[in-house]
Amino acid sequence: MKECHLANRWALIALVLLSLHCTKKVPEPVAAIEPEPVVEIAAEPDPVEAAIETSEALYQRGLTALETNRDDLARQYFDLALQELMTCESDAGAHSEDLQYHLMHLVEHIHQAEREFGGLFAEDNGYTASALDKLVDDTLVDLELREIDSNWSNLEQLGDQPVDYDVPIKTNRVVQSFIRAFSTDRGHIIGAGLERSTRYLPMMRKVFEEEGVPLDLCYLPLIESAYRNRAKSRASAIGLWQFIASTARIYKLRVNWWVDERMDPEAATRAAAKHLKDLHEEFGDWYLALCAYNAGPGRVRRAIRRGGSRDFWHMARRRLLPRETIGYIPAYLAGVTIAKNPEQHGFANLDYQQPLESDTLVVEEAVELDVLAKAMGLNTLELAYLNQHLIRGVSPDEETTRIRVPRGMKEAAEKALATLPPAQRVSWQRYTLERGDTLGKLAKRFGTTVHALTSLNAINNPRRLRVGQKLLIPKGSRRAYPLRVQEFDREERLEAKDVRYEVKRGDTLYLISKRFQTTIPSILSLNADLDPFAPEPGQSLSIHQGDRWDRQRKPPSRARGYTYYRVQRGDTLSEIAQRHRVGLSKLLRINGFNKRSTIRVGQRVKIPNRSGVSGRVVTYRIKAGDTLSKIAARYKVSVGKIMEWNRLKSQHKITVGQKLTLYL
């Protein structure tokens, strides 16, 4: 079903690229997206330019959602960005080439995001691939098996340990091979995981100490999930601790249509501590307990019976455990060794995240996160991020449920709930299907859309509805994320000038852009350190007031003197500098780097603009009849530069469909 959906979506894009025929019907977005409108430029600006501008803002929101572990939200923002270009409300006319360029450019960048963030669109429901699936593959396990065979008589601990451990750590040649792999070709996964780890480690250590479990086991998610709360394995294990549904339910975690507490970090951590403690009590050895955590206790029991030993290395040498499990123990030992001394293993200058702090509100009725966030004056995304276990964005009715709110705001949440009558706490109502009902009829009767009904009720096949089935119906015509809001109709235009603004609690980029009659892309380009996901209260912003009307002004990013480049796999700072024709020392200086700085995939690097150069990066797909000479003449660059930028050995060896990157 998913493959069909993706095929249809990209087929639609191809159709648009051929015809550029714009329609007036705007597809409804999915219900989980934050109910915050995106600004539409009012009557005077060109609608195609407005669509391009809005799609760029949506794409940036998608990237931000990816970086903050909201992969489902990123998918929806990317879809909306594409829809904005494909469903513009006027004929593209003279702007057809611009629209085509931006659509192709957007598709390429979404594909790039898919590659860099673990196969966003290849996983079900927007979950990212688990770290273990990527860290411990067959190639590394094969190397490790040969190490065990050749070094079986020399498995004693090598050298003194630089730090203390509360789980037995053997740094033998096998573990060293994993440490080398995790510090080099798999280093981007470990580095990103270490940066995210500080979001959860304070809470994990507290829970593990309460449960009487070694604190070094708090580093297990580094290889399980890389501390991604929405990680999903090939076996459908989900969350920081990679529980399968059956094990999660044994430890009292709810997994149903409404709630998946495998994605409640604190609840899942406590369940993991209890599970690990139970396994250790059965097997009496932490290595075997970890093997059972990975493969199940039954397989470990069989390995003990067949091998007549409780020594993990003995079992590994005789291949009594699954291949992944044989690699699991060295992977954990390598991970904890790196995590407790990252600088020694090449992980310096990491951008560690702040601890995730929240208070808990207990409710026994349905409360929609969107409604509660608005009543509290919060950004919906902020509340949704703290409650990823509420997979429908609402607490289930007639069940006791924990809602996480920002630290120090529990009292505000309780007051907000007290002011909301139960009927206003959700934006949907229950309906029981009757004979003759169809989704189309229900959508028309209740003023909603078929898409909203299928999304809210997880309906894959609308033809399989049955009489008596209960559905959730969105109230009125409320949609989860209005694409456009007509504004400034009769509003006095503000003078175009540069101003400073201090972010207030509850502010969003949309509200700020509306207040100052500017655009979201303009605000983002003028404030490089601004987090579009949650602008920090008290942060001072540079804003070009009236930017919506000041159409002759130079683009803000050019006024700042630099553009941004997003690091791709295999990039180095020297290669980036050479590719963009910038001195390495200048690149280091403008980014605050030094020669020992490391960069990671997905990181944004400032590229200084050269005088007379636009700083625009163009992705061009070669068409039938193209030559490098023709492309160079069209974009006013040399053939040699195109070959240098794309590492081409011959100007005659290009193929139709091949993509070229041009720096204009």
C-alpha positions in Angstrom: 0.0 0.0 0.0 2.8 2.4 0.9 4.7 1.6 -2.3 1.6 2.4 -4.3 1.1 5.7 -2.4 4.7 6.7 -3.1 4.5 5.7 -6.7 1.4 7.8 -7.1 2.9 10.8 -5.4 6.1 10.8 -7.6 4.0 10.1 -10.7 2.0 13.3 -9.9 5.2 15.2 -9.6 6.3 14.0 -13.0 3.0 15.0 -14.5 3.3 18.5 -13.1 6.8 18.8 -14.5 5.5 18.0 -17.9 2.4 20.1 -18.0 2.7 22.6 -15.1 -1.1 22.8 -15.1 -2.2 24.3 -11.8 -5.5 23.5 -10.3 -7.6 25.2 -7.6 -8.2 22.2 -5.5 -5.8 22.0 -2.5 -5.3 18.6 -1.0 -6.0 18.4 2.8 -3.0 17.8 5.0 -2.8 15.0 7.6 -4.3 15.6 11.0 -1.1 15.3 13.0 0.4 18.6 11.7 0.4 21.7 13.9 -2.7 23.8 13.3 -0.7 26.9 12.4 -1.4 28.6 9.0 1.3 29.5 6.6 1.3 33.0 5.3 -0.1 33.7 1.9 1.0 36.9 0.2 -2.1 39.0 -0.4 -3.4 40.3 -3.7 -0.4 42.3 -5.1 2.5 39.8 -5.1 2.6 37.2 -7.8 0.9 34.0 -6.7 3.6 31.8 -8.2 6.3 33.7 -6.2 4.1 33.3 -3.1 3.8 29.5 -3.7 7.5 29.2 -4.1 8.2 31.3 -0.9 5.7 29.3 1.1 7.0 25.9 -0.1 10.5 26.9 0.9 9.3 27.7 4.4 7.5 24.4 4.6 10.6 22.6 3.5 12.7 24.3 6.2 10.1 23.3 8.8 10.4 19.7 7.5 14.2 19.8 8.0 13.8 21.1 11.5 11.3 18.4 12.3 13.8 15.8 11.0 16.5 17.2 13.2 14.3 17.2 16.2 13.3 13.5 15.7 9.7 14.3 14.4 10.0 12.2 11.2 6.3 11.8 10.7 5.9 15.6 10.9 8.8 16.1 8.5 7.1 13.8 5.9 3.9 15.9 6.1 5.8 19.2 5.8 7.6 17.9 2.7 4.3 16.8 1.2 2.8 20.2 1.9 5.8 21.9 0.3 5.3 19.9 -2.9 1.5 20.5 -2.8 2.1 24.2 -2.6 4.0 24.2 -5.9 1.7 21.6 -7.6 -1.6 23.3 -6.7 -0.9 27.0 -7.2 -4.1 28.9 -7.8 -3.2 30.6 -11.1 -1.7 29.6 -14.4 2.0 29.7 -14.2 2.3 31.5 -17.5 5.5 33.4 -17.8 6.8 31.9 -14.5 6.5 28.2 -15.7 10.3 27.9 -15.9 10.7 29.2 -12.4 8.1 26.9 -11.1 9.7 23.9 -12.9 13.1 24.8 -11.5 11.9 25.1 -7.9 9.8 21.9 -8.1 12.8 19.9 -9.4 15.1 21.6 -6.8 12.6 20.7 -4.0 12.3 17.1 -5.1 16.1 16.7 -5.2 16.5 18.1 -1.7 13.7 15.9 -0.3 15.5 12.9 -1.8 18.7 14.1 -0.2 17.0 14.4 3.2 15.7 10.9 2.8 19.2 9.6 2.2 20.8 11.5 5.0 18.3 10.8 7.7 18.0 7.0 7.5 15.4 6.4 4.8 12.6 8.6 6.0 10.1 7.5 3.3 11.2 3.9 3.3 9.9 3.1 6.7 6.3 2.7 7.9 4.6 5.6 9.5 7.6 7.9 9.3 9.7 5.9 11.7 13.5 6.0 11.1 15.6 2.9 10.8 17.1 1.6 14.1 20.7 2.3 14.8 21.4 -1.4 15.3 20.3 -2.3 11.8 22.8 0.2 10.4 25.7 -0.3 12.9 25.9 -4.1 13.2 25.6 -5.3 9.6 26.8 -8.6 8.1 30.1 -7.2 6.9 31.1 -6.1 10.4 29.9 -9.3 12.0 31.9 -11.4 9.6 35.1 -9.4 10.5 34.3 -9.9 14.2 33.8 -13.6 13.8 37.2 -14.0 12.2 38.7 -11.9 15.0 37.1 -14.3 17.6 38.5 -17.3 15.8 42.0 -15.9 15.4 42.3 -14.4 18.9 40.3 -16.9 20.9 43.3 -17.6 23.1 44.0 -13.9 23.6 40.7 -12.4 24.8 42.0 -11.0 28.1 41.4 -7.3 28.7 44.0 -5.1 26.9 45.5 -2.2 28.8 44.2 -0.1 31.7 40.7 1.3 31.5 40.7 5.2 31.5 37.4 5.4 33.3 35.3 3.3 35.7 32.6 1.0 34.6 29.8 -0.8 36.5 29.3 -3.4 33.8 32.3 -5.7 33.0 34.1 -4.2 30.0 36.6 -6.3 28.0 38.5 -4.2 25.5 39.9 -7.0 23.5 40.7 -7.1 19.8 37.1 -7.9 18.8 35.8 -4.9 20.7 38.6 -2.8 19.2 37.5 -3.6 15.7 34.0 -2.3 16.5 35.5 0.8 18.1 37.5 1.5 14.9 34.3 1.1 12.8 32.2 3.2 15.1 34.9 6.0 15.0 35.3 6.0 11.2 32.7 4.9 8.6 29.9 4.6 11.1 31.0 7.6 13.1 28.2 9.8 11.9 25.6 7.5 13.5 27.5 7.4 16.8 28.3 11.1 16.8 24.6 12.0 16.3 23.6 9.5 18.9 26.0 11.0 21.5 24.7 14.5 20.8 21.1 13.3 21.4 22.1 11.1 24.4 22.3 14.1 26.8 18.6 14.7 26.1 17.7 11.5 28.0 20.7 10.4 30.1 19.8 12.4 33.3 16.3 10.8 33.4 17.7 7.3 32.5 20.3 7.4 35.2 17.7 8.4 37.8 15.4 5.6 36.8 18.1 2.9 36.6 19.4 3.9 40.0 15.9 3.6 41.5 15.5 0.1 39.8 19.0 -1.1 41.0 20.4 -1.6 37.5 24.0 -0.6 36.4 24.1 2.9 35.1 26.4 2.0 32.2 23.4 0.2 30.6 21.9 3.7 30.0 24.3 3.7 27.0 22.5 0.7 25.4 20.2 3.0 23.3 23.3 4.3 21.6 23.5 1.1 19.5 19.8 0.3 19.7 18.3 3.5 18.5 21.1 6.2 18.6 18.8 7.8 21.1 16.1 8.4 18.4 12.7 8.1 20.1 11.0 7.0 16.8 13.6 4.5 15.7 12.1 1.3 14.2 13.9 -1.9 13.5 13.3 -4.5 10.8 11.5 -6.6 13.5 9.2 -3.6 14.3 10.9 -2.9 17.6 10.2 0.8 18.4 11.5 3.6 20.6 14.7 4.4 22.5 14.9 0.9 23.9 13.6 -0.9 20.8 10.8 -2.9 22.5 8.6 -5.2 20.3 5.0 -4.9 21.2 4.6 -8.2 23.1 7.5 -7.5 25.4 6.3 -3.9 25.9 2.9 -5.2 27.1 4.6 -7.6 29.5 6.1 -4.6 31.2 2.8 -2.7 31.3 3.5 -0.4 28.4 0.4 0.4 26.4 0.6 -0.3 22.7 -2.7 0.4 20.8 -4.3 2.6 18.2 -4.2 5.7 20.6 -1.1 5.2 22.6 2.4 3.7 22.1 4.3 4.0 25.3 7.4 2.6 23.8 7.8 6.2 22.7 7.3 7.6 26.2 11.0 8.0 27.1 10.5 7.7 30.9 7.9 4.9 30.8 10.0 2.9 28.3 13.2 3.5 30.3 11.6 2.1 33.5 10.3 -0.9 31.5 13.8 -1.5 30.1 15.4 -1.3 33.5 12.9 -3.9 34.9 13.4 -6.2 31.8 17.2 -6.1 32.0 17.1 -6.8 35.8 14.8 -9.8 35.2 17.1 -11.2 32.5 20.2 -10.7 34.8 18.4 -12.5 37.6 17.7 -15.5 35.3 21.1 -15.8 33.6 23.4 -14.3 36.3 25.6 -12.6 33.7 25.2 -9.1 32.1 26.5 -10.3 28.7 24.0 -13.1 28.6 21.3 -10.7 29.8 22.1 -8.4 26.9 22.0 -11.3 24.5 18.5 -12.2 25.8 17.5 -8.6 25.4 18.5 -8.7 21.8 17.5 -12.3 20.7 15.0 -13.3 23.4 15.7 -15.5 26.5 14.6 -18.7 24.7 17.6 -18.5 22.3 20.0 -17.9 25.1 18.7 -20.9 27.1 19.1 -23.1 24.0 22.7 -21.9 23.5 23.5 -22.7 27.1 22.1 -26.2 26.7 23.9 -26.9 23.4 27.3 -25.4 24.5 27.4 -26.4 28.1 28.8 -23.0 29.0 27.5 -19.6 30.2 30.4 -17.7 28.6 29.4 -15.4 25.8 32.7 -15.6 23.9 32.5 -19.4 24.0 29.0 -19.3 22.5 30.1 -16.8 19.9 33.1 -18.9 18.8 30.8 -21.9 18.4 28.1 -19.8 16.6 25.5 -20.9 19.1 23.8 -17.5 18.9 22.3 -15.5 15.9 24.7 -13.5 13.9 23.3 -10.1 15.0 23.5 -11.2 18.7 27.1 -12.2 18.3 27.8 -8.7 17.1 25.5 -7.1 19.7 27.8 -7.5 22.7 31.0 -6.1 21.1 28.8 -3.3 19.6 27.5 -2.4 23.1 31.0 -2.6 24.6 32.4 -0.4 21.9 29.5 2.0 22.3 29.9 2.4 26.0 33.7 2.7 25.7 33.3 5.6 23.2 30.4 7.2 25.1 32.4 7.4 28.4 35.5 8.9 26.7 34.4 10.4 23.3 37.3 12.8 22.8 39.8 9.9 23.0 38.0 8.3 20.0 37.8 11.3 17.8 34.4 12.7 18.9 35.4 16.2 19.9 33.3 19.4 19.3 30.0 17.6 19.7 26.8 19.7 19.9 25.3 18.1 23.0 21.5 18.6 23.4 19.9 20.0 26.5 18.1 17.5 28.9 14.5 16.9 28.1 12.6 18.3 31.1 8.9 18.1 31.7 6.2 17.8 34.3 3.4 15.2 34.1 -0.3 15.9 33.9 -2.6 13.0 34.6 -5.9 13.0 32.7 -8.8 10.5 32.5 -10.6 11.9 29.4 -9.8 12.8 25.8 -7.7 15.9 25.5 -6.3 17.0 22.2 -2.7 18.3 22.4 -3.5 21.0 19.9 -6.4 22.4 22.0 -4.4 22.2 25.2 -1.4 23.9 23.7 -3.5 26.8 22.5 -5.1 27.1 25.9 -1.7 27.2 27.5 -0.2 29.7 25.0 2.3 27.1 23.7 3.4 26.1 20.2 1.6 22.8 19.3 4.8 21.3 18.2 6.4 21.9 21.6 3.7 19.9 23.3 3.5 17.2 20.6 7.3 16.6 20.8 7.0 15.9 24.6 4.1 13.5 23.9 5.2 11.3 21.0 3.5 8.4 22.7 0.1 9.9 22.0 0.3 8.8 18.4 -3.1 10.4 17.4 -2.3 13.7 19.1 -5.0 13.1 21.7 -5.3 11.2 25.0 -7.7 8.2 24.8 -11.2 8.7 26.3 -12.0 7.1 29.7 -8.4 6.0 30.3 -5.8 7.4 32.7 -3.1 8.9 30.6 0.1 10.9 31.2 0.5 14.2 29.3 3.9 15.7 29.4 4.1 19.5 29.7 7.2 21.8 29.8 8.9 21.9 33.2 7.2 24.5 35.5 3.9 24.6 33.4 1.9 21.9 35.1 -0.2 24.4 37.0 -0.8 26.4 33.8 -2.0 23.2 32.1 -4.4 22.3 35.0 -5.9 25.8 34.8 -6.2 25.6 31.0 -8.0 22.3 31.3 -10.3 23.7 34.0 -11.4 26.5 31.6 -12.2 24.1 28.8 -15.5 22.2 28.9 -15.1 18.5 28.0 -16.8 19.1 24.6 -14.2 21.7 23.6 -11.2 19.5 24.6 -11.2 17.7 21.3 -11.9 18.7 17.8 -13.7 15.5 16.8 -16.9 13.6 17.6 -17.8 9.9 17.6 -20.1 8.5 14.9 -21.5 5.0 14.3 -21.7 4.0 10.7 -25.2 3.3 9.4 -26.4 1.5 6.2 -25.7 3.6 3.1 -23.0 5.7 4.7 -19.9 6.4 2.6 -16.9 8.6 3.5 -17.9 11.0 0.8 -21.4 11.5 2.3 -20.0 11.8 5.8 -17.4 14.4 4.7 -20.1 16.4 3.1 -22.6 16.1 6.0 -20.0 17.1 8.7 -18.1 19.7 6.6 -14.8 17.8 6.5 -12.9 15.9 3.9 -12.4 12.2 3.0 -8.7 12.6 3.5 -9.3 13.9 7.0 -11.6 10.9 7.8 -9.2 8.3 6.5 -6.2 9.9 8.3 -7.9 10.3 11.6 -9.3 6.8 11.6 -6.3 5.0 10.0 -8.5 3.7 7.1 -6.5 2.0 4.4 -9.4 0.7 2.4 -12.6 2.9 2.4 -14.5 0.1 0.8 -14.2 -2.2 3.9 -16.3 -0.1 6.2 -19.0 -1.9 8.0 -22.3 -1.0 9.6 -21.9 -0.3 13.3 -18.2 0.6 13.0 -17.3 3.7 15.1 -15.5 6.6 13.4 -14.0 9.8 14.7 -15.4 12.8 12.8 -13.6 16.2 12.8 -15.9 18.9 14.1 -17.1 21.5 11.5 -14.7 22.4 8.7 -11.7 22.6 11.0 -8.6 21.3 9.2 -5.4 20.4 11.0 -3.1 22.7 9.0 -4.7 25.4 6.8 -2.5 26.0 3.9 -3.4 29.6 3.4 -4.8 32.5 5.3 -5.7 35.7 3.4 -4.5 38.6 5.5 -3.6 42.2 5.3 -6.6 42.8 3.1 -7.5 46.2 4.4 -4.6 46.5 6.7 -2.4 49.6 6.7 1.0 48.7 5.3 3.9 49.1 7.6 6.9 51.1 6.6 9.7 48.9 5.2 12.6 49.1 7.6 14.8 46.9 9.8 13.7 46.3 13.3 14.6 44.2 16.4 12.0 42.0 18.1 12.2 40.0 21.3 10.4 36.6 21.1 7.6 36.2 23.6 6.3 32.9 25.0 3.8 31.3 22.5 5.3 33.1 19.5 5.6 31.2 16.2 7.3 32.3 13.1 3.9 32.6 11.5 2.6 35.0 14.1 5.8 37.1 14.0 5.7 37.3 10.2 2.1 38.4 10.3 2.8 41.1 13.0 5.6 42.7 11.0 4.2 42.0 7.5 7.2 40.0 6.5 7.8 36.4 5.4 8.9 33.3 7.2 11.9 32.7 4.8 13.0 36.3 5.4 13.0 35.9 9.1 14.9 32.6 8.8 17.5 34.1 6.5 18.2 37.1 8.8 18.5 34.9 11.9 20.9 32.0 11.3 20.6 30.7 14.9 16.8 30.8 15.0 15.1 27.5 15.7 11.9 27.4 13.5 10.6 24.6 15.6 10.4 26.6 18.8 11.6 30.2 18.9 13.2 30.8 22.3 11.4 33.4 24.5 13.7 36.3 25.0 15.7 35.7 21.8 16.3 38.9 19.9 15.4 38.7 16.1 16.4 40.9 13.2 13.3 41.5 11.1 12.9 43.5 7.9 9.4 44.9 8.5 7.2 45.3 5.5 9.3 42.8 3.5 6.0 41.4 2.0 5.6 44.7 0.2 9.2 45.6 -0.4 9.6 43.4 -3.4 12.6 45.3 -4.8 14.8 44.6 -1.8 17.8 42.3 -2.3 17.3 38.8 -0.8 18.2 38.8 2.9 20.6 35.9 2.6 22.7 37.9 0.1 22.6 41.0 2.3 24.1 38.8 5.1 27.0 38.0 2.8 26.6 34.2 2.9 24.4 31.3 1.9 24.1 27.8 3.6 25.4 24.4 2.4 24.1 21.2 4.0 26.9 18.7 4.6 26.6 15.4 2.6 28.1 12.0 3.3 31.8 12.0 2.5 32.3 15.8 2.6 35.3 17.5 4.2 35.8 21.2 5.0 38.6 21.5 2.5 36.4 19.9 -0.3 33.5 22.2 0.6 35.8 25.2 0.4 37.3 24.1 -2.9 33.9 23.3 -4.4 32.5 26.7 -3.5 35.7 28.6 -4.5 36.2 29.9 -1.0 39.5 29.9 1.0 39.6 27.3 3.7 40.7 29.8 6.3 37.8 32.0 5.5 35.3 29.1 5.6 36.7 28.1 9.1 36.5 31.7 10.4 33.0 32.5 9.3 31.7 29.2 10.9 33.8 29.5 14.0 35.7 26.3 13.1 39.3 25.4 13.4 41.4 22.9 11.5 40.6 20.1 14.0 36.8 20.7 13.8 34.6 17.8 12.6 31.4 18.1 10.6 28.5 15.7 10.4 26.0 14.8 7.7 23.0 17.3 7.7 25.0 20.1 9.4 24.6 23.5 7.9 27.8 25.3 6.9 27.9 29.0 6.0 29.4 29.7 2.6 30.6 33.3 2.1 29.3 35.0 -1.1 31.8 36.2 -3.6 31.3 39.7 -5.0 29.4 39.5 -8.2 28.2 36.0 -7.4 24.6 35.3 -6.5 25.4 32.4 -4.2 22.7 30.3 -5.9 23.1 26.5 -6.1 21.3 25.0 -9.1 20.6 21.3 -9.6 20.3 20.7 -13.4 19.0 17.4 -14.9 20.5 16.7 -18.3 18.0 16.5 -21.2 18.2 14.9 -24.7 20.4 17.1 -26.9 22.3 18.7 -24.0 26.0 19.2 -24.1 28.2 20.7 -21.4 28.9 23.6 -23.8 25.2 24.4 -24.1 24.6 24.2 -20.3 27.7 26.3 -19.6 26.5 29.0 -22.1 23.0 29.0 -20.6 24.2 29.5 -17.1 27.2 31.7 -18.1 29.9 29.5 -16.6 32.8 27.6 -18.1 32.7 23.9 -19.1 35.8 23.4 -16.9 34.0 24.7 -13.8 31.0 22.4 -14.4 33.4 19.4 -14.8 35.3 20.5 -11.6 32.1 21.0 -9.5 30.8 17.5 -10.6 34.1 15.7 -10.8 33.6 14.8 -14.4 36.5 13.2 -16.3 35.2 13.9 -19.8 32.8 16.6 -21.1 31.5 14.0 -23.6 30.5 11.3 -21.1 27.2 12.6 -19.8 23.8 10.9 -19.9 20.2 11.9 -20.1 18.8 12.2 -16.6 22.1 12.8 -15.0 22.1 15.6 -12.4 24.7 18.4 -12.3 25.3 20.8 -9.5 26.0 24.4 -10.6 27.3 27.2 -8.3 26.2 30.5 -9.8 
